[in-house]
Amino acid sequence: MSFPNLLLPKSGGFNLELGEDAFGSLKSSADIICDPKRLRERLLEEGYLYLQGFLDRDAVLRARDSITKRLSAEGLLHPDYPAFEGVAKPEERTAFRPDLAFGNRAIENLIYGPTVTEFYRTLLGGPIRHYDFTWFRPVGPGKGTPPHCDLVYMGRGTKQVFTMWVPYGDISLELGGLMILENSHKKSDLLHNYLRRDVDSYCLNLPGAEEAKAKERSVWDGWLARNPVRIRQKLGGRWLTAEFQIGDVVIFGMTVVHASLDNQTDRIRFSSDSRYQLAAETVDNRWVGPKPPGHSSAGKLGRIC
């Protein structure tokens, strides 16, 4: 991957290594979208599916419009530009706003509607359910998300849960999209101590138990590392990403190490994470129901350490 006239990609404030053994492009699976067997094989082998043009472009744009209008009304966008462009107000910083997706029909129809439901039903081989909580991120200029695996945040049900990352607009390397660490889903032996943890678990028999139980956020942030360069050097593989277009999605499992590039522009990067599993399998109750408890005190789990 070359970078003519582009800022060097960063993540977490660190300049990423750009050698052929360190940085590369996601492999598209759009050509096998109608072949569930090959998709399953690809998901098992690569740990992810990059589906270019999977979602209807107009539907994505409608969802984006619903978000930018609301952020504009809240005074969080630069007033000198059309709201739809998503130019950040310099003195404001946005990063995580799940409330923007809650009850938002344009978003819910897009990521939980018939197209996505039927795709997952075919991919997983049976009726599916999705988490009721949607992780929506309007990420302003600044650092992206550090490397992590989803399992430590949602591992109390089946481990066969699959994330769908959706960009709500074209995302250049400077704007800072998703990146996946190549073959990291095959490194569970190296990540065993990390993957067995739970961000909402606390020790009943240690000092601070009552304080941890009462927290309305995670007991632990769940990051695997702060430095994406060092974790890549430790685990091997390349950081993989793309210049995403409207309609693209990336699907991956819960033991895939992933992060995001820093946003080096003056605009907001809009994306969502939604989760899907077979309906017959157990579900992590933190993320389902009319008002999922999430990482609140209601989601805490005490254990003897």
C-alpha positions as CSV (number, residue, x, y, z in Angstrom):
1,M,0.0,0.0,0.0
2,S,1.5,3.4,-1.0
3,F,0.7,6.8,0.3
4,P,1.2,9.5,-2.3
5,N,0.3,13.0,-0.9
6,L,-1.1,11.4,2.3
7,L,-0.2,12.0,5.9
8,L,1.6,9.0,7.4
9,P,-1.0,6.8,9.1
10,K,-1.0,7.0,12.9
11,S,-2.8,5.1,15.6
12,G,-2.8,6.1,19.2
13,G,-0.4,8.9,18.3
14,F,2.2,6.4,17.1
15,N,3.5,6.4,13.5
16,L,2.7,3.0,12.1
17,E,5.4,0.9,10.4
18,L,4.9,0.9,6.6
19,G,7.0,-2.0,5.5
20,E,5.4,-4.8,3.5
21,D,5.6,-7.0,6.5
22,A,3.9,-4.5,8.8
23,F,1.1,-2.7,7.0
24,G,-1.3,-3.8,4.2
25,S,-4.7,-3.8,2.7
26,L,-7.8,-5.8,3.8
27,K,-8.7,-8.6,1.4
28,S,-12.1,-8.0,-0.2
29,S,-14.7,-10.8,0.0
30,A,-17.2,-9.0,-2.2
31,D,-16.6,-11.5,-5.0
32,I,-17.8,-14.4,-2.9
33,I,-20.8,-12.7,-1.3
34,C,-23.2,-15.2,-2.8
35,D,-21.2,-18.3,-1.7
36,P,-21.9,-18.9,2.1
37,K,-19.5,-21.9,2.2
38,R,-16.6,-19.8,0.9
39,L,-17.5,-16.9,3.2
40,R,-17.4,-19.2,6.2
41,E,-14.0,-20.6,5.1
42,R,-12.7,-17.1,4.5
43,L,-13.9,-15.9,7.9
44,L,-12.2,-18.9,9.6
45,E,-9.0,-18.4,7.7
46,E,-8.7,-14.6,7.7
47,G,-10.8,-13.8,10.8
48,Y,-12.7,-11.1,9.0
49,L,-14.8,-10.4,5.9
50,Y,-14.4,-7.1,4.0
51,L,-17.5,-6.7,2.0
52,Q,-17.3,-3.7,-0.4
53,G,-20.6,-2.2,-1.4
54,F,-22.6,-4.5,0.8
55,L,-25.1,-1.9,2.1
56,D,-27.3,0.3,0.0
57,R,-25.5,3.7,-0.6
58,D,-28.7,5.8,-0.3
59,A,-29.7,4.0,3.0
60,V,-26.2,4.8,4.5
61,L,-26.5,8.4,3.4
62,R,-29.9,8.7,5.0
63,A,-28.5,7.3,8.3
64,R,-25.6,9.8,8.1
65,D,-28.0,12.7,7.5
66,S,-30.0,11.7,10.6
67,I,-26.8,11.9,12.7
68,T,-25.3,15.1,11.3
69,K,-28.7,17.0,11.7
70,R,-28.8,16.0,15.3
71,L,-25.2,17.0,16.0
72,S,-25.7,20.3,14.3
73,A,-28.7,21.0,16.4
74,E,-26.6,20.3,19.5
75,G,-24.0,22.8,18.3
76,L,-21.3,20.2,17.9
77,L,-20.5,20.8,14.2
78,H,-18.7,23.8,12.6
79,P,-21.3,26.4,11.7
80,D,-19.5,27.6,8.6
81,Y,-20.0,24.3,6.7
82,P,-23.0,22.2,5.7
83,A,-23.9,19.8,8.6
84,F,-23.8,16.8,6.2
85,E,-20.0,17.3,5.7
86,G,-19.5,16.6,9.4
87,V,-16.8,19.3,10.0
88,A,-15.8,19.3,13.6
89,K,-16.2,22.3,15.8
90,P,-12.6,23.0,16.9
91,E,-13.4,23.4,20.6
92,E,-15.6,20.2,20.8
93,R,-14.5,16.6,20.9
94,T,-16.9,13.7,20.2
95,A,-16.1,10.0,20.3
96,F,-18.8,7.7,21.6
97,R,-22.5,8.4,21.3
98,P,-24.7,5.2,21.4
99,D,-27.7,7.4,22.1
100,L,-27.5,8.7,18.5
101,A,-28.4,5.1,17.3
102,F,-31.0,4.3,20.0
103,G,-34.4,4.6,18.4
104,N,-32.9,6.0,15.2
105,R,-35.0,4.3,12.5
106,A,-32.6,5.1,9.6
107,I,-29.7,3.4,11.4
108,E,-31.8,0.5,12.7
109,N,-33.3,-0.2,9.3
110,L,-29.8,-0.2,7.8
111,I,-28.0,-2.5,10.2
112,Y,-30.8,-4.7,11.6
113,G,-33.1,-4.8,8.5
114,P,-33.8,-7.7,6.2
115,T,-30.6,-7.5,4.1
116,V,-28.3,-7.9,7.1
117,T,-30.5,-10.3,8.9
118,E,-30.7,-12.6,5.9
119,F,-27.0,-12.4,5.3
120,Y,-26.2,-13.5,8.9
121,R,-28.8,-16.2,8.8
122,T,-27.2,-17.7,5.8
123,L,-23.7,-17.2,7.1
124,L,-24.3,-18.7,10.5
125,G,-26.7,-21.4,9.3
126,G,-29.8,-20.6,11.3
127,P,-32.1,-17.9,12.9
128,I,-30.1,-15.1,14.3
129,R,-30.5,-12.3,16.9
130,H,-28.6,-9.1,17.2
131,Y,-27.6,-7.2,20.3
132,D,-30.0,-4.4,21.1
133,F,-27.2,-2.0,22.0
134,T,-25.5,-0.3,19.1
135,W,-22.0,1.2,19.5
136,F,-22.1,4.4,17.5
137,R,-19.0,6.5,17.2
138,P,-18.7,10.1,15.9
139,V,-15.0,10.3,16.2
140,G,-13.5,13.8,16.0
141,P,-9.9,14.8,15.2
142,G,-7.5,13.0,17.5
143,K,-6.4,9.6,18.6
144,G,-8.3,6.5,17.5
145,T,-9.3,3.4,19.5
146,P,-6.4,1.3,21.0
147,P,-5.9,-2.4,20.1
148,H,-8.3,-4.8,21.8
149,C,-10.5,-7.8,21.2
150,D,-14.3,-7.8,21.7
151,L,-14.4,-10.9,23.8
152,V,-13.4,-9.1,27.0
153,Y,-16.4,-6.8,26.6
154,M,-19.1,-9.3,25.7
155,G,-18.0,-12.8,26.5
156,R,-20.7,-14.0,29.0
157,G,-22.8,-15.7,26.3
158,T,-21.7,-17.6,23.2
159,K,-18.2,-16.8,22.0
160,Q,-19.6,-17.0,18.4
161,V,-20.6,-13.3,18.2
162,F,-19.7,-11.3,15.1
163,T,-19.2,-7.6,14.8
164,M,-20.2,-5.6,11.8
165,W,-18.3,-2.3,11.5
166,V,-20.1,0.2,9.2
167,P,-18.7,3.5,8.0
168,Y,-21.3,6.3,7.4
169,G,-19.3,8.0,4.6
170,D,-16.1,7.5,2.7
171,I,-13.2,7.1,5.1
172,S,-9.7,7.9,4.0
173,L,-6.6,6.8,5.9
174,E,-6.3,10.4,7.3
175,L,-9.9,10.3,8.6
176,G,-9.0,7.1,10.4
177,G,-11.0,3.9,9.8
178,L,-10.8,0.4,11.3
179,M,-7.7,-1.7,11.1
180,I,-7.3,-5.4,11.9
181,L,-4.2,-7.2,13.0
182,E,-3.6,-10.0,10.5
183,N,-4.0,-13.6,11.8
184,S,-4.5,-12.3,15.3
185,H,-7.5,-14.6,15.7
186,K,-5.0,-17.5,15.6
187,K,-2.9,-16.2,18.5
188,S,-5.3,-17.1,21.3
189,D,-2.6,-19.0,23.0
190,L,-0.4,-15.9,23.3
191,L,-3.5,-13.9,24.4
192,H,-4.9,-16.4,26.8
193,N,-4.6,-14.3,30.0
194,Y,-6.0,-11.3,28.2
195,L,-9.0,-13.1,26.6
196,R,-10.1,-14.7,29.8
197,R,-10.8,-11.4,31.5
198,D,-14.0,-9.4,31.7
199,V,-14.0,-5.6,31.8
200,D,-17.0,-5.6,34.2
201,S,-15.6,-8.3,36.6
202,Y,-14.3,-7.4,40.0
203,C,-12.8,-9.2,43.0
204,L,-15.2,-9.7,45.9
205,N,-12.4,-10.6,48.3
206,L,-10.1,-7.7,47.6
207,P,-10.2,-4.0,48.8
208,G,-12.3,-1.8,46.6
209,A,-15.0,-4.4,45.8
210,E,-17.9,-2.2,46.8
211,E,-16.5,0.8,44.8
212,A,-16.0,-1.5,41.7
213,K,-19.5,-2.9,42.0
214,A,-21.1,0.6,42.1
215,K,-19.2,1.9,39.0
216,E,-21.3,3.1,36.1
217,R,-18.5,2.3,33.7
218,S,-16.0,-0.6,33.1
219,V,-13.8,-1.7,36.0
220,W,-11.0,-2.0,33.4
221,D,-10.7,-0.4,30.0
222,G,-10.1,-3.6,28.1
223,W,-7.2,-2.4,26.0
224,L,-4.7,-5.0,24.9
225,A,-2.0,-2.4,24.4
226,R,-1.7,1.4,24.0
227,N,1.0,1.1,21.4
228,P,-0.1,-0.7,18.1
229,V,3.4,-0.9,16.8
230,R,4.7,-2.9,19.8
231,I,1.7,-5.3,19.9
232,R,2.2,-6.0,16.2
233,Q,5.8,-6.7,16.7
234,K,4.9,-9.1,19.6
235,L,2.1,-11.0,17.8
236,G,3.4,-10.7,14.2
237,G,1.2,-10.1,11.1
238,R,0.4,-6.8,9.5
239,W,-2.0,-4.0,10.4
240,L,-4.6,-4.2,7.6
241,T,-7.0,-1.4,6.6
242,A,-8.5,0.2,3.6
243,E,-9.8,3.5,2.2
244,F,-13.4,2.7,2.9
245,Q,-16.3,3.7,0.7
246,I,-20.0,4.3,1.5
247,G,-21.7,0.8,1.6
248,D,-18.6,-1.1,2.8
249,V,-18.7,-3.2,5.9
250,V,-16.2,-5.3,7.8
251,I,-17.3,-8.4,9.8
252,F,-15.1,-10.1,12.3
253,G,-15.0,-12.4,15.4
254,M,-14.4,-11.7,19.0
255,T,-10.8,-12.8,19.2
256,V,-9.6,-10.6,16.3
257,V,-7.2,-7.8,17.5
258,H,-8.4,-4.5,16.0
259,A,-8.0,-0.8,16.5
260,S,-8.5,2.4,14.5
261,L,-6.3,4.9,12.8
262,D,-6.1,8.4,14.2
263,N,-8.3,11.1,12.7
264,Q,-5.9,13.6,11.2
265,T,-8.5,15.7,9.6
266,D,-10.9,18.5,10.6
267,R,-13.9,16.3,10.1
268,I,-15.8,13.7,12.2
269,R,-15.5,10.0,11.3
270,F,-18.9,8.3,11.7
271,S,-19.1,4.6,12.2
272,S,-21.1,1.9,14.1
273,D,-20.4,-1.5,15.6
274,S,-23.3,-3.9,15.8
275,R,-23.3,-7.5,17.0
276,Y,-25.0,-10.7,15.8
277,Q,-25.2,-14.4,16.8
278,L,-27.3,-17.5,16.4
279,A,-30.6,-17.0,18.3
280,A,-30.4,-20.5,19.9
281,E,-27.1,-19.7,21.7
282,T,-26.7,-18.0,25.0
283,V,-26.5,-14.2,24.9
284,D,-24.6,-11.7,27.1
285,N,-27.4,-10.0,29.0
286,R,-25.4,-6.7,29.3
287,W,-26.3,-5.9,25.6
288,V,-30.0,-7.0,25.2
289,G,-33.4,-5.7,26.3
290,P,-35.2,-2.4,26.1
291,K,-32.5,-0.7,28.1
292,P,-29.3,-2.9,28.0
293,P,-27.3,-2.3,31.2
294,G,-24.0,-2.4,29.4
295,H,-21.0,-1.4,31.6
296,S,-23.2,0.1,34.3
297,S,-23.3,-1.2,37.9
298,A,-26.1,-3.5,36.8
299,G,-23.6,-5.3,34.5
300,K,-20.9,-5.9,37.1
301,L,-19.9,-9.4,38.1
302,G,-18.2,-10.2,41.3
303,R,-15.8,-13.2,41.7
304,I,-13.4,-14.7,44.2
305,C,-9.8,-13.9,43.0
